[in-house]
Amino acid sequence: MKESLAFGTSVLQSQPFSVLLGAKLVVFAEGHAEIQIPINDQLKQQHGFVHGGVISYAADNALTFAGGSVLGAGVVTSEFKINYLRPALGDCLIARAQVIHAGKNQAVCRCDLFCTDSEGERLCATSQGTITRLGSPSAENTQV
């Protein structure tokens, strides 16, 4: 599992936008992924909430890592939806994704997003997406 997390971390760190946001992959195991983003003022919208685009990014990337954990490297998000449940406030945004069903070339995944503060975690959004393998199943791709 440590090797998988190290590989996943290297992939995440190769994404300039992920680095810009300060995203960190903390779980990357078969069927599961968790990404954390520290919340700062640059990630907020005019009302002081975490911007919906940041929440959407976290969901999309966590879904893709979860799907990639069962499909292998070389996957992309082919679709996803998100429901914003409450304003995202706090110190850290957490995106926890899991595979619901996986076939040979695609996986359907779910991601719940939480904000944390001194009082604990609060669910702020939920999403579902389809992750699709690039190329043929035998293709040797090195990107998640």
C-alpha positions as CSV (number, residue, x, y, z in Angstrom):
1,M,0.0,0.0,0.0
2,K,2.9,2.4,0.7
3,E,4.1,1.9,-2.8
4,S,0.7,2.8,-4.2
5,L,0.4,5.9,-2.1
6,A,3.9,7.0,-3.2
7,F,3.0,6.4,-6.8
8,G,-0.3,8.3,-6.4
9,T,1.4,11.1,-4.7
10,S,3.9,11.5,-7.5
11,V,1.1,11.6,-10.0
12,L,-0.8,14.2,-8.0
13,Q,2.4,16.3,-7.6
14,S,2.9,16.2,-11.4
15,Q,-0.4,18.2,-11.8
16,P,0.5,21.9,-11.6
17,F,-3.1,22.8,-10.6
18,S,-3.0,20.3,-7.7
19,V,0.2,21.8,-6.5
20,L,-1.2,25.3,-6.7
21,L,-4.1,24.3,-4.5
22,G,-1.9,22.5,-2.0
23,A,-3.7,19.2,-2.5
24,K,-2.3,16.1,-0.8
25,L,-3.2,12.5,-1.5
26,V,-3.5,10.8,1.9
27,V,-5.2,7.5,0.9
28,F,-4.6,5.6,-2.3
29,A,-5.6,1.9,-1.9
30,E,-7.7,-0.5,-4.0
31,G,-11.1,1.1,-4.4
32,H,-10.4,4.1,-2.2
33,A,-8.8,7.5,-2.4
34,E,-8.7,10.6,-0.2
35,I,-7.4,14.0,-1.0
36,Q,-7.0,16.9,1.4
37,I,-6.7,20.6,0.7
38,P,-5.9,23.1,3.3
39,I,-8.4,26.0,3.2
40,N,-7.0,29.5,2.8
41,D,-8.4,32.8,1.7
42,Q,-7.3,32.4,-1.9
43,L,-9.7,29.4,-2.2
44,K,-12.8,31.3,-1.1
45,Q,-15.5,33.1,-3.0
46,Q,-17.0,36.5,-2.1
47,H,-19.1,35.1,0.8
48,G,-16.1,33.5,2.5
49,F,-17.0,29.9,1.5
50,V,-14.7,27.6,-0.3
51,H,-15.2,28.2,-4.0
52,G,-17.4,25.6,-5.7
53,G,-14.7,25.1,-8.3
54,V,-12.2,24.0,-5.6
55,I,-14.8,21.5,-4.2
56,S,-15.5,20.2,-7.7
57,Y,-11.8,19.8,-8.4
58,A,-11.4,17.8,-5.2
59,A,-14.3,15.5,-6.1
60,D,-13.1,15.0,-9.7
61,N,-9.6,14.1,-8.7
62,A,-10.6,11.9,-5.8
63,L,-13.0,10.0,-8.0
64,T,-10.3,9.5,-10.7
65,F,-7.8,8.3,-8.2
66,A,-10.3,5.8,-6.7
67,G,-11.2,4.6,-10.2
68,G,-7.6,4.4,-11.2
69,S,-6.8,2.2,-8.2
70,V,-8.9,-0.6,-9.7
71,L,-8.5,0.1,-13.5
72,G,-4.8,0.8,-13.4
73,A,-2.9,3.9,-14.6
74,G,-4.1,5.8,-17.6
75,V,-7.7,6.9,-16.6
76,V,-9.8,10.0,-17.0
77,T,-13.1,11.2,-15.7
78,S,-15.7,10.7,-18.4
79,E,-18.6,12.3,-16.4
80,F,-19.5,13.4,-12.9
81,K,-22.1,15.3,-11.0
82,I,-21.9,17.1,-7.7
83,N,-24.4,18.2,-5.1
84,Y,-23.4,21.1,-2.9
85,L,-25.1,20.5,0.4
86,R,-23.9,23.3,2.6
87,P,-21.3,26.1,2.6
88,A,-17.8,24.8,2.9
89,L,-16.1,26.4,5.9
90,G,-13.2,25.4,8.1
91,D,-9.5,24.5,8.0
92,C,-9.4,21.6,5.5
93,L,-11.4,20.2,2.6
94,I,-11.4,16.4,2.5
95,A,-12.6,14.4,-0.5
96,R,-13.1,10.7,0.2
97,A,-13.9,8.5,-2.8
98,Q,-14.7,4.9,-3.3
99,V,-15.5,2.6,-6.2
100,I,-19.1,1.5,-6.3
101,H,-18.7,-0.8,-9.3
102,A,-15.9,-1.5,-11.7
103,G,-15.8,-3.3,-15.0
104,K,-12.9,-3.9,-17.4
105,N,-12.8,-0.3,-18.8
106,Q,-14.7,1.9,-16.5
107,A,-15.6,2.4,-12.8
108,V,-18.5,4.2,-11.2
109,C,-17.3,6.0,-8.0
110,R,-18.8,8.1,-5.3
111,C,-17.1,10.9,-3.4
112,D,-18.2,12.6,-0.2
113,L,-16.6,16.0,0.6
114,F,-16.1,17.3,4.2
115,C,-14.9,20.4,5.8
116,T,-13.0,20.2,9.1
117,D,-12.6,22.6,11.9
118,S,-12.1,22.3,15.7
119,E,-15.6,20.8,16.0
120,G,-14.9,17.9,13.6
121,E,-16.1,17.1,10.0
122,R,-19.2,18.3,8.3
123,L,-20.4,16.9,5.0
124,C,-20.6,19.8,2.5
125,A,-21.0,18.0,-0.9
126,T,-21.4,14.6,-2.5
127,S,-20.6,13.5,-6.0
128,Q,-20.7,10.5,-8.3
129,G,-18.7,9.9,-11.5
130,T,-17.6,7.5,-14.2
131,I,-13.9,6.9,-14.6
132,T,-12.8,5.5,-18.0
133,R,-9.6,3.7,-19.0
134,L,-7.6,5.4,-21.7
135,G,-6.9,3.2,-24.7
136,S,-7.1,-0.5,-24.6
137,P,-6.9,-2.5,-21.4
138,S,-3.5,-3.8,-22.4
139,A,-2.1,-0.4,-23.1
140,E,0.8,0.6,-20.8
141,N,-0.2,4.1,-19.6
142,T,1.5,5.9,-16.7
143,Q,-0.9,8.6,-15.9
144,V,-3.9,8.5,-13.5
